Amino acid sequence: MALARKGSRRIVVDGVEYRWRVSRKHWCCDYDAATLGYAVEDAARPGTTLVVETGRPSVAEPHAVPAELVLPREVAAGIRAARSGGWTPGSDGAPFKLRLCAVRPNEP
């Protein structure tokens, strides 16, 4: 499943260009729509889509991080974690699912 170009953002991680977008859609059968997530694919050759569940609620709670705020550094960290976990973005196949904890990465 390819991401629509409209609404997606470009990110380069370790010299490879990807496209990503925040989504509340059910990308795969057990994706929790109450949790904020995003999808990533290789920009040059879309193949297996990476689906990341952040662990944060998709509806902002009082004193919580705004619901649709996913920072590029979080996406880069998710891509690196998925690559080390076996995601091969250029190959065909079912979406690769990655669940992260609700802890946000440290500031650089």
N, C-alpha and C positions, 0 to 999 in steps of 0.2 A: 504494500500500500504506500503510495507516494504522498508526500505532503504537498498541499497546494502552495504555490509560490507566493500567492497573495497572503499577506499576514505573517509570513515566516521571516526569520531573521538569519543573517549570515554570521558564522563564527568560524575562526580558524584555530584549531587545536593541534599543537605539535606538527604544524606544517600542512595539515589536511583541512580542507574547507567543508563545513557542514551547514545544513539549514535546520532551524529549530523553531518551534512555536509552542506556546502555552495552550493547553487544551483541557476541557472538561469532558470531552467525548470519551466513550467507551472504546478505546483502541483495541482491546482484546477482552476476552470473556470474563476475566476476574478483576478488571481494573475498577477501583473504587472511585466513583464519580464525586464523592464527598471530599476526596483528597486532591490537592492541587498537583497537576502533572504536566509534563511536556514531552514532546516527541522530537526526535532528531533523526536526520538521515544524511548520508554522504551527498554533497552537492553535485559532484561530478557524475556519479553513478548511483542513483537511488536503488537500494536493495533492501536489506533487512532494516526495518525501522526500529530505533531504540525508543522504548516507552519508559519514562522515568516517573515514578510516584514519589513525590517529595516528602510525604509524611505530614505535610501541613494542610490544614483544612482549606477547602476551596472557597468557603464563606468566611470572611474575616470575623474574628471574635474580638471583643474589647481588649485592647493592649496587645494584639497579635500583629504579626507582619501582614501588611495588606494582601488580600487574597490573590491577586494576579501578579504579584511581584516575584519574578524569577530573574535573578541577576545572571549576566553572562559568565561570571566566574563559577556560579553553581552549575551551569550547563557544561562548562569545560571540565569541572570536577566529575560530573556525572558521565561524560564521554570517556574520560580517562578510566574511571572505575569500571565502566562497561567493557572497554577494550581489554583491560586486564582480566576481566571476568569471562572473556570469550566472545564478545560481540564482534562480528566481522561485517561491517556496514556495506561492503560492496557485493556481498553474496546474497542470493535470494533465499527467502524463507519466512517463517512466521516472525512476528514482532519479538524482539528481545526485551524482556521485562526486567527492570531494575527498581528495587524499592530502597529508598534512602530513609534515614531517620529524620526527625523534624529539626535537628540541630543545624543551624546555618553555618557555612564555612567562615573562618576567621577573616578579618579584613587583611588585605596585603600589607 
